[in-house]
Amino acid sequence: MKVVLDKGLCAAHGDCVVAAPEVFDIGDDDDTAVVLDENPGEDQRPAVEMAVRVCPVSALRIGD
């Protein structure tokens, strides 16, 4: 699983951080989220899928 963040869409709402705190954080500039682990283990899949679903601007997706 690969986590893909479109920084051009991200508005730093932080919902992804709440859903998957081991995978996402808010950057130091507070303008966008950051992906802490681009290739999280399968044990993180439910949390990452939730983060993708709850992102209000659809800035996240799961790649191959």
Jmol script that loads the backbone (N, CA, C; Angstrom):
load data "model"
ATOM      1  N   MET A   1       0.856  -1.174   0.000  1.00  0.00           N
ATOM      2  CA  MET A   1       0.000   0.000   0.000  1.00  0.00           C
ATOM      3  C   MET A   1       0.896   1.228   0.000  1.00  0.00           C
ATOM      4  N   LYS A   2       0.537   2.200  -0.830  1.00  0.00           N
ATOM      5  CA  LYS A   2       1.255   3.461  -0.865  1.00  0.00           C
ATOM      6  C   LYS A   2       0.252   4.584  -0.616  1.00  0.00           C
ATOM      7  N   VAL A   3       0.588   5.483   0.275  1.00  0.00           N
ATOM      8  CA  VAL A   3      -0.261   6.622   0.605  1.00  0.00           C
ATOM      9  C   VAL A   3       0.169   7.801  -0.261  1.00  0.00           C
ATOM     10  N   VAL A   4      -0.803   8.408  -0.939  1.00  0.00           N
ATOM     11  CA  VAL A   4      -0.521   9.543  -1.812  1.00  0.00           C
ATOM     12  C   VAL A   4      -1.308  10.751  -1.312  1.00  0.00           C
ATOM     13  N   LEU A   5      -0.594  11.848  -1.079  1.00  0.00           N
ATOM     14  CA  LEU A   5      -1.192  13.107  -0.619  1.00  0.00           C
ATOM     15  C   LEU A   5      -1.001  14.162  -1.694  1.00  0.00           C
ATOM     16  N   ASP A   6      -2.082  14.777  -2.134  1.00  0.00           N
ATOM     17  CA  ASP A   6      -2.019  15.890  -3.083  1.00  0.00           C
ATOM     18  C   ASP A   6      -1.932  17.170  -2.268  1.00  0.00           C
ATOM     19  N   LYS A   7      -0.713  17.683  -2.118  1.00  0.00           N
ATOM     20  CA  LYS A   7      -0.508  18.875  -1.302  1.00  0.00           C
ATOM     21  C   LYS A   7      -1.200  20.105  -1.888  1.00  0.00           C
ATOM     22  N   GLY A   8      -1.463  20.079  -3.191  1.00  0.00           N
ATOM     23  CA  GLY A   8      -2.178  21.179  -3.819  1.00  0.00           C
ATOM     24  C   GLY A   8      -3.628  21.264  -3.383  1.00  0.00           C
ATOM     25  N   LEU A   9      -4.188  20.132  -2.990  1.00  0.00           N
ATOM     26  CA  LEU A   9      -5.575  20.105  -2.513  1.00  0.00           C
ATOM     27  C   LEU A   9      -5.675  20.227  -0.997  1.00  0.00           C
ATOM     28  N   CYS A  10      -4.669  19.756  -0.291  1.00  0.00           N
ATOM     29  CA  CYS A  10      -4.720  19.692   1.170  1.00  0.00           C
ATOM     30  C   CYS A  10      -4.916  21.078   1.782  1.00  0.00           C
ATOM     31  N   ALA A  11      -5.853  21.143   2.733  1.00  0.00           N
ATOM     32  CA  ALA A  11      -6.134  22.392   3.440  1.00  0.00           C
ATOM     33  C   ALA A  11      -5.871  22.260   4.939  1.00  0.00           C
ATOM     34  N   ALA A  12      -5.173  21.202   5.336  1.00  0.00           N
ATOM     35  CA  ALA A  12      -4.753  20.990   6.729  1.00  0.00           C
ATOM     36  C   ALA A  12      -5.919  20.953   7.707  1.00  0.00           C
ATOM     37  N   HIS A  13      -7.019  20.317   7.314  1.00  0.00           N
ATOM     38  CA  HIS A  13      -8.136  20.154   8.238  1.00  0.00           C
ATOM     39  C   HIS A  13      -7.758  19.238   9.405  1.00  0.00           C
ATOM     40  N   GLY A  14      -6.862  18.272   9.149  1.00  0.00           N
ATOM     41  CA  GLY A  14      -6.377  17.400  10.209  1.00  0.00           C
ATOM     42  C   GLY A  14      -7.184  16.145  10.449  1.00  0.00           C
ATOM     43  N   ASP A  15      -8.221  15.919   9.669  1.00  0.00           N
ATOM     44  CA  ASP A  15      -9.031  14.715   9.860  1.00  0.00           C
ATOM     45  C   ASP A  15      -8.209  13.450   9.637  1.00  0.00           C
ATOM     46  N   CYS A  16      -7.243  13.501   8.725  1.00  0.00           N
ATOM     47  CA  CYS A  16      -6.393  12.342   8.475  1.00  0.00           C
ATOM     48  C   CYS A  16      -5.530  12.023   9.693  1.00  0.00           C
ATOM     49  N   VAL A  17      -5.091  13.048  10.386  1.00  0.00           N
ATOM     50  CA  VAL A  17      -4.265  12.853  11.588  1.00  0.00           C
ATOM     51  C   VAL A  17      -5.079  12.171  12.676  1.00  0.00           C
ATOM     52  N   VAL A  18      -6.329  12.559  12.803  1.00  0.00           N
ATOM     53  CA  VAL A  18      -7.205  11.937  13.790  1.00  0.00           C
ATOM     54  C   VAL A  18      -7.451  10.477  13.432  1.00  0.00           C
ATOM     55  N   ALA A  19      -7.659  10.210  12.137  1.00  0.00           N
ATOM     56  CA  ALA A  19      -7.965   8.848  11.687  1.00  0.00           C
ATOM     57  C   ALA A  19      -6.745   7.924  11.731  1.00  0.00           C
ATOM     58  N   ALA A  20      -5.576   8.454  11.394  1.00  0.00           N
ATOM     59  CA  ALA A  20      -4.374   7.609  11.300  1.00  0.00           C
ATOM     60  C   ALA A  20      -3.143   8.377  11.779  1.00  0.00           C
ATOM     61  N   PRO A  21      -3.031   8.596  13.083  1.00  0.00           N
ATOM     62  CA  PRO A  21      -1.933   9.420  13.608  1.00  0.00           C
ATOM     63  C   PRO A  21      -0.541   8.833  13.409  1.00  0.00           C
ATOM     64  N   GLU A  22      -0.445   7.543  13.168  1.00  0.00           N
ATOM     65  CA  GLU A  22       0.873   6.942  12.920  1.00  0.00           C
ATOM     66  C   GLU A  22       1.323   7.175  11.483  1.00  0.00           C
ATOM     67  N   VAL A  23       0.408   7.607  10.623  1.00  0.00           N
ATOM     68  CA  VAL A  23       0.719   7.773   9.201  1.00  0.00           C
ATOM     69  C   VAL A  23       0.754   9.244   8.796  1.00  0.00           C
ATOM     70  N   PHE A  24      -0.061  10.098   9.445  1.00  0.00           N
ATOM     71  CA  PHE A  24      -0.174  11.504   9.057  1.00  0.00           C
ATOM     72  C   PHE A  24       0.117  12.435  10.220  1.00  0.00           C
ATOM     73  N   ASP A  25       0.543  13.649   9.870  1.00  0.00           N
ATOM     74  CA  ASP A  25       0.725  14.724  10.839  1.00  0.00           C
ATOM     75  C   ASP A  25       0.475  16.029  10.086  1.00  0.00           C
ATOM     76  N   ILE A  26       0.379  17.114  10.819  1.00  0.00           N
ATOM     77  CA  ILE A  26       0.266  18.433  10.200  1.00  0.00           C
ATOM     78  C   ILE A  26       1.663  19.021  10.167  1.00  0.00           C
ATOM     79  N   GLY A  27       2.047  19.556   9.005  1.00  0.00           N
ATOM     80  CA  GLY A  27       3.382  20.115   8.828  1.00  0.00           C
ATOM     81  C   GLY A  27       3.639  21.309   9.721  1.00  0.00           C
ATOM     82  N   ASP A  28       4.897  21.662   9.844  1.00  0.00           N
ATOM     83  CA  ASP A  28       5.300  22.782  10.695  1.00  0.00           C
ATOM     84  C   ASP A  28       4.673  24.100  10.256  1.00  0.00           C
ATOM     85  N   ASP A  29       4.383  24.219   8.948  1.00  0.00           N
ATOM     86  CA  ASP A  29       3.796  25.459   8.452  1.00  0.00           C
ATOM     87  C   ASP A  29       2.281  25.493   8.616  1.00  0.00           C
ATOM     88  N   ASP A  30       1.686  24.374   9.081  1.00  0.00           N
ATOM     89  CA  ASP A  30       0.240  24.258   9.299  1.00  0.00           C
ATOM     90  C   ASP A  30      -0.581  24.455   8.025  1.00  0.00           C
ATOM     91  N   ASP A  31       0.055  24.426   6.854  1.00  0.00           N
ATOM     92  CA  ASP A  31      -0.660  24.617   5.597  1.00  0.00           C
ATOM     93  C   ASP A  31      -1.100  23.311   4.962  1.00  0.00           C
ATOM     94  N   THR A  32      -0.388  22.231   5.246  1.00  0.00           N
ATOM     95  CA  THR A  32      -0.728  20.935   4.674  1.00  0.00           C
ATOM     96  C   THR A  32      -0.391  19.825   5.661  1.00  0.00           C
ATOM     97  N   ALA A  33      -1.012  18.699   5.410  1.00  0.00           N
ATOM     98  CA  ALA A  33      -0.650  17.504   6.158  1.00  0.00           C
ATOM     99  C   ALA A  33       0.666  16.967   5.597  1.00  0.00           C
ATOM    100  N   VAL A  34       1.298  16.104   6.341  1.00  0.00           N
ATOM    101  CA  VAL A  34       2.482  15.394   5.861  1.00  0.00           C
ATOM    102  C   VAL A  34       2.252  13.904   6.083  1.00  0.00           C
ATOM    103  N   VAL A  35       2.813  13.129   5.197  1.00  0.00           N
ATOM    104  CA  VAL A  35       2.731  11.679   5.315  1.00  0.00           C
ATOM    105  C   VAL A  35       3.983  11.220   6.050  1.00  0.00           C
ATOM    106  N   LEU A  36       3.803  10.659   7.227  1.00  0.00           N
ATOM    107  CA  LEU A  36       4.929  10.184   8.024  1.00  0.00           C
ATOM    108  C   LEU A  36       5.464   8.853   7.507  1.00  0.00           C
ATOM    109  N   ASP A  37       4.580   8.058   6.931  1.00  0.00           N
ATOM    110  CA  ASP A  37       4.955   6.734   6.430  1.00  0.00           C
ATOM    111  C   ASP A  37       4.223   6.504   5.106  1.00  0.00           C
ATOM    112  N   GLU A  38       4.930   6.675   3.991  1.00  0.00           N
ATOM    113  CA  GLU A  38       4.307   6.524   2.673  1.00  0.00           C
ATOM    114  C   GLU A  38       3.914   5.091   2.355  1.00  0.00           C
ATOM    115  N   ASN A  39       4.537   4.143   3.027  1.00  0.00           N
ATOM    116  CA  ASN A  39       4.260   2.727   2.790  1.00  0.00           C
ATOM    117  C   ASN A  39       3.956   2.013   4.104  1.00  0.00           C
ATOM    118  N   PRO A  40       2.847   2.374   4.735  1.00  0.00           N
ATOM    119  CA  PRO A  40       2.526   1.741   6.022  1.00  0.00           C
ATOM    120  C   PRO A  40       2.175   0.269   5.836  1.00  0.00           C
ATOM    121  N   GLY A  41       2.306  -0.477   6.892  1.00  0.00           N
ATOM    122  CA  GLY A  41       1.968  -1.891   6.867  1.00  0.00           C
ATOM    123  C   GLY A  41       0.472  -2.105   6.699  1.00  0.00           C
ATOM    124  N   GLU A  42       0.133  -3.308   6.325  1.00  0.00           N
ATOM    125  CA  GLU A  42      -1.278  -3.649   6.128  1.00  0.00           C
ATOM    126  C   GLU A  42      -2.095  -3.479   7.401  1.00  0.00           C
ATOM    127  N   ASP A  43      -1.448  -3.545   8.550  1.00  0.00           N
ATOM    128  CA  ASP A  43      -2.171  -3.335   9.802  1.00  0.00           C
ATOM    129  C   ASP A  43      -2.720  -1.911   9.906  1.00  0.00           C
ATOM    130  N   GLN A  44      -2.160  -0.980   9.129  1.00  0.00           N
ATOM    131  CA  GLN A  44      -2.613   0.407   9.132  1.00  0.00           C
ATOM    132  C   GLN A  44      -3.685   0.674   8.069  1.00  0.00           C
ATOM    133  N   ARG A  45      -3.972  -0.315   7.212  1.00  0.00           N
ATOM    134  CA  ARG A  45      -4.919  -0.097   6.109  1.00  0.00           C
ATOM    135  C   ARG A  45      -6.280   0.438   6.569  1.00  0.00           C
ATOM    136  N   PRO A  46      -6.916  -0.133   7.592  1.00  0.00           N
ATOM    137  CA  PRO A  46      -8.223   0.407   7.997  1.00  0.00           C
ATOM    138  C   PRO A  46      -8.159   1.894   8.379  1.00  0.00           C
ATOM    139  N   ALA A  47      -7.112   2.278   9.082  1.00  0.00           N
ATOM    140  CA  ALA A  47      -6.974   3.675   9.498  1.00  0.00           C
ATOM    141  C   ALA A  47      -6.721   4.579   8.295  1.00  0.00           C
ATOM    142  N   VAL A  48      -5.885   4.121   7.365  1.00  0.00           N
ATOM    143  CA  VAL A  48      -5.601   4.923   6.171  1.00  0.00           C
ATOM    144  C   VAL A  48      -6.850   5.033   5.300  1.00  0.00           C
ATOM    145  N   GLU A  49      -7.582   3.952   5.139  1.00  0.00           N
ATOM    146  CA  GLU A  49      -8.823   4.003   4.369  1.00  0.00           C
ATOM    147  C   GLU A  49      -9.806   4.985   4.998  1.00  0.00           C
ATOM    148  N   MET A  50      -9.869   5.012   6.319  1.00  0.00           N
ATOM    149  CA  MET A  50     -10.731   5.970   7.012  1.00  0.00           C
ATOM    150  C   MET A  50     -10.247   7.392   6.738  1.00  0.00           C
ATOM    151  N   ALA A  51      -8.948   7.625   6.787  1.00  0.00           N
ATOM    152  CA  ALA A  51      -8.395   8.953   6.508  1.00  0.00           C
ATOM    153  C   ALA A  51      -8.764   9.412   5.102  1.00  0.00           C
ATOM    154  N   VAL A  52      -8.679   8.507   4.134  1.00  0.00           N
ATOM    155  CA  VAL A  52      -9.050   8.838   2.760  1.00  0.00           C
ATOM    156  C   VAL A  52     -10.529   9.226   2.697  1.00  0.00           C
ATOM    157  N   ARG A  53     -11.371   8.471   3.378  1.00  0.00           N
ATOM    158  CA  ARG A  53     -12.821   8.740   3.357  1.00  0.00           C
ATOM    159  C   ARG A  53     -13.192  10.062   4.023  1.00  0.00           C
ATOM    160  N   VAL A  54     -12.505  10.405   5.108  1.00  0.00           N
ATOM    161  CA  VAL A  54     -12.914  11.592   5.870  1.00  0.00           C
ATOM    162  C   VAL A  54     -12.253  12.887   5.405  1.00  0.00           C
ATOM    163  N   CYS A  55     -11.299  12.799   4.491  1.00  0.00           N
ATOM    164  CA  CYS A  55     -10.643  14.021   4.005  1.00  0.00           C
ATOM    165  C   CYS A  55     -11.676  14.883   3.286  1.00  0.00           C
ATOM    166  N   PRO A  56     -11.955  16.088   3.789  1.00  0.00           N
ATOM    167  CA  PRO A  56     -13.011  16.914   3.213  1.00  0.00           C
ATOM    168  C   PRO A  56     -12.685  17.479   1.833  1.00  0.00           C
ATOM    169  N   VAL A  57     -11.425  17.430   1.427  1.00  0.00           N
ATOM    170  CA  VAL A  57     -11.048  17.971   0.117  1.00  0.00           C
ATOM    171  C   VAL A  57     -10.515  16.886  -0.827  1.00  0.00           C
ATOM    172  N   SER A  58     -10.653  15.625  -0.424  1.00  0.00           N
ATOM    173  CA  SER A  58     -10.219  14.488  -1.253  1.00  0.00           C
ATOM    174  C   SER A  58      -8.763  14.590  -1.685  1.00  0.00           C
ATOM    175  N   ALA A  59      -7.904  14.957  -0.739  1.00  0.00           N
ATOM    176  CA  ALA A  59      -6.484  15.118  -1.034  1.00  0.00           C
ATOM    177  C   ALA A  59      -5.692  13.820  -0.869  1.00  0.00           C
ATOM    178  N   LEU A  60      -6.350  12.767  -0.403  1.00  0.00           N
ATOM    179  CA  LEU A  60      -5.649  11.514  -0.135  1.00  0.00           C
ATOM    180  C   LEU A  60      -6.165  10.397  -1.019  1.00  0.00           C
ATOM    181  N   ARG A  61      -5.268   9.473  -1.333  1.00  0.00           N
ATOM    182  CA  ARG A  61      -5.668   8.251  -2.007  1.00  0.00           C
ATOM    183  C   ARG A  61      -4.662   7.155  -1.669  1.00  0.00           C
ATOM    184  N   ILE A  62      -5.068   5.943  -1.902  1.00  0.00           N
ATOM    185  CA  ILE A  62      -4.195   4.795  -1.705  1.00  0.00           C
ATOM    186  C   ILE A  62      -3.772   4.312  -3.081  1.00  0.00           C
ATOM    187  N   GLY A  63      -2.470   4.241  -3.292  1.00  0.00           N
ATOM    188  CA  GLY A  63      -1.926   3.755  -4.560  1.00  0.00           C
ATOM    189  C   GLY A  63      -1.416   2.344  -4.414  1.00  0.00           C
ATOM    190  N   ASP A  64      -0.848   1.850  -5.493  1.00  0.00           N
ATOM    191  CA  ASP A  64      -0.312   0.472  -5.487  1.00  0.00           C
ATOM    192  C   ASP A  64       1.060   0.407  -4.874  1.00  0.00           C
TER     193      ASP A  64
END
end "model"
wireframe off; spacefill off
backbone 0.3
color backbone group
